[in-house]
Amino acid sequence: MRLQNYPRRRKAVPDILVWVTKPEESDAPSLKDLGDEVGRLDHVSEVEVRTEGSVMSVSFEGDEAEQQEIELTIRRAGYEIFKVSHRES
């Protein structure tokens, strides 16, 4: 019997909450624009931005590598990440 090669399923990661801070002397985009930028990543399915509290809720498919890409996108836009947590479903 020959084993077939099936594509590996990607590990599902719970949605994450990302608290960000924008440095005072920065030309970083608005939090809403940052959410739009994160939402353009291939593995991101939904982004919800809450300006009061400076928190983004990000739904995505993947594992740690995809989460790191989200965090890198936020940092490259000029924001600092205060805290990241996995949202309970």
C-alpha positions as MATLAB code, in Angstrom:
seq = 'MRLQNYPRRRKAVPDILVWVTKPEESDAPSLKDLGDEVGRLDHVSEVEVRTEGSVMSVSFEGDEAEQQEIELTIRRAGYEIFKVSHRES';
ca = [
       0.000    0.000    0.000;
       1.355    3.390   -0.983;
       0.918    6.350    1.336;
      -0.423    9.433   -0.344;
       1.026   12.840    0.280;
      -1.703   14.996    1.707;
      -1.113   18.671    2.324;
      -0.409   19.349    5.966;
      -3.166   21.168    7.725;
      -2.184   24.458    9.172;
      -2.489   24.655   12.893;
      -5.321   26.965   13.848;
      -4.313   29.733   16.222;
      -6.925   31.498   18.305;
      -7.628   35.093   17.450;
      -5.175   37.483   19.027;
      -5.601   40.824   20.730;
      -2.751   43.275   20.180;
      -2.397   46.400   22.333;
      -0.274   49.019   20.595;
       1.186   52.411   21.342;
       2.085   55.035   18.799;
       5.218   57.005   19.646;
       4.420   60.704   20.073;
       6.937   61.925   17.491;
       5.915   59.539   14.733;
       4.466   59.723   11.225;
       2.923   56.293   11.757;
      -0.482   55.759   10.146;
      -3.686   56.036   12.143;
      -4.779   52.971   14.058;
      -7.567   52.414   11.513;
      -5.060   52.560    8.631;
      -2.809   50.154   10.524;
      -5.756   47.765   10.832;
      -6.304   48.011    7.075;
      -2.627   47.224    6.474;
      -2.694   44.171    8.755;
      -5.927   43.043    7.080;
      -4.148   42.896    3.701;
      -1.911   40.039    4.875;
      -2.880   36.794    3.108;
      -3.519   34.768    6.252;
      -5.577   37.437    8.058;
      -9.328   37.049    7.731;
     -10.588   39.863    9.962;
      -9.285   42.869   11.886;
     -11.286   44.888   14.385;
      -9.777   48.130   15.670;
     -10.813   49.721   18.954;
      -9.274   53.177   19.186;
     -10.164   53.636   22.825;
      -7.618   51.383   24.442;
      -5.518   51.128   21.256;
      -6.286   47.462   20.735;
      -6.645   45.398   17.575;
      -8.415   42.067   17.370;
      -6.922   39.970   14.564;
      -8.371   36.707   13.222;
      -5.960   34.667   11.146;
      -5.104   31.176   10.015;
      -1.686   29.764   10.690;
       0.726   29.397   13.538;
       3.534   31.326   15.186;
       5.148   32.331   11.880;
       1.954   34.077   10.741;
       1.517   35.730   14.131;
       5.098   37.015   13.933;
       4.376   38.456   10.479;
       1.393   40.341   11.925;
       3.543   41.722   14.741;
       6.323   42.688   12.305;
       3.818   44.558   10.106;
       2.668   46.537   13.149;
       6.235   47.406   14.181;
       7.268   48.379   10.649;
       4.338   50.808   10.550;
       5.922   52.646   13.498;
       3.873   51.248   16.371;
       5.159   49.571   19.503;
       3.444   46.454   20.790;
       2.512   46.713   24.444;
       0.890   43.295   24.834;
      -0.335   40.334   22.749;
      -2.801   37.787   24.041;
      -4.888   34.994   22.594;
      -8.584   35.696   22.672;
     -10.714   33.056   24.325;
     -13.527   31.793   22.135;
];
